[in-house]
């Protein structure tokens, strides 16, 4: 029953995958649907025509000899030219297939509005498998699918020829093939599951390798002599993975040898029977030729079909993960209302909001109640893990509150169109993205409608104090940043942070969120950025997350968080007078850095 379920699953996945071929290119798929079956049937046709010629020659009756010869020549010619045609269009369709699959992955990812899936380690492992193998799995899908069809048709056509001798011979060939099918599918399934199970370990391998090869870690690896440590960790994980895969491969080799022997027994028995018949004059020389060729070709074609269909099954298991990814629904759904905060007053309200991350019992935020009016500058302070960034993730709808609601102008933000909401928010995260694009593109990502608006781009550069960085770049705004592409220039952490700030300034949104915006900047640059920021954000609502409490004096309201709860709210002077938790934090920094 298990093999029946496996075959059924194989067929369903194959049928489900076919539309991807068709969508990638109707023309190329049509050509292959013609050439692949032809390649499968032509060998049997050539054998049958060759038998006719030999029988004519052996009997001395040449009535149809020329007809057999012409058609045999035509079949041989077609077989010769179809192969390069098939290879050409198979390659072209493979390119389209890779593009189509990767495009679908990118489009689907863009429709997942939240971070629920991306911050789930199990799901992330699956995404890693899907993304990393998207470059070559479509190639396997194409190669193995066409090969299975070709060998299947070839094997079946050879069985038809063998049936003309005796149906029992075809039955023997099929019986000898079935165990191979069962074992091959089982081993490929086991190999795929082993690979998926090892996905977290594979991620470790890539990480340990990247530590040794990256610029980011080069200084500390050499300073602390960490090479042996990371190489040893790499070795340990590799041998753990290799041990599991090796066991599967050994089993595969042993079973393959046993199955080949079983097949040879079936072929040997069939040959013995034909030789017996030939000694009694029952079969002609043409019969002997077609039998000896077709029984070997049938066995070879069907064995190849089984072997490659098991490899195709392995690829279809990948496609199953691909289809599962495409079927994902965003957990945070978009509303339909359009948000407009450009004119008039508005208020943002956190109404008794609590939140805990998926698969955890601990609340990251508990009973947050907060009102923010247009133009207010709000500083969120607290130790690491207090819930500051989580609060921002809820406002930007990367997550949905576990309890309570967030309103803008009295409307639950879940009612707003999610893209409309986010268009009103500029964010500079502490772990901001460093895009390997030109400087112009890096800045314009804040608002792509302004990519060719020189005045707006330069205004953002000036406001983020990026001028000095720009002066050092040989190609100015068109300079490629990062080291992935040729001619790219890498920036320091502080310079990259200024690029991220320029993005936020270009967006010019009514709500601005700065999550540790100056963590990589020196004190002078930090002061310049904040001075510029205060000047430019007069009518904007600002959320500032920082550990440098000297920077929060400019805030209208300081919200102090501890263990996910608001413990204090007030201006800097009010909280200092109160001498509570904020006072303690500020005093510690004042003593350390000499802040007044």
ABEGO torsion letter per residue (X at the ends): XAAAAAAAAAAAAAAAAAAAAAAABAAAAAAAAAAAAAAAAAAAAAAAAAAAAAAAAAAGBAAAAAAAAAAAAAAAAAAAAAAAAAAAAAAAAAAAAAAAAAAAAAAAAAABABAAAAABAAAAAAAAAAAAAAAAAAAAAAAAAAAAAAAAAAAAAAAAAAAAABAAAAAAAAAAAAAAAAAAAAAAAAAAAAAAAAAAAAAAAAAAAAAAABAAAAAAAAAAGAAAAAAAAAAAAAAAAAAAAAAAAAAAAAAAAAAAAAAAAAAAAAAAAAAAAAAAGABBAAAAAAAAAAAAAAAAAAAAAAAAAAAAAAAAAAAAAAAAAAABBBABBBBABBBBAABEBBBBBBBGBBBBBBGBABBABBGBBBBBBBGBBBBBBEBBGAGAAAAAAAAAGABBBABEBBBBGGBBAAABBAAAAAAABBBBBABBBBBBBBAAAAAAAABAAAAABAAAAAAAAAAAGAAAAAAABAAEAABBBEAABBGBBBBBAAAAAAAAAAAAAAAGBABBBBBGAAAABBAAAAAAAAAAAAAAAAABBBBBBBABAAAAAABABBBBBBGGBBABBEBAAAAAAAGBAAAAAAAAAAAAAGBX
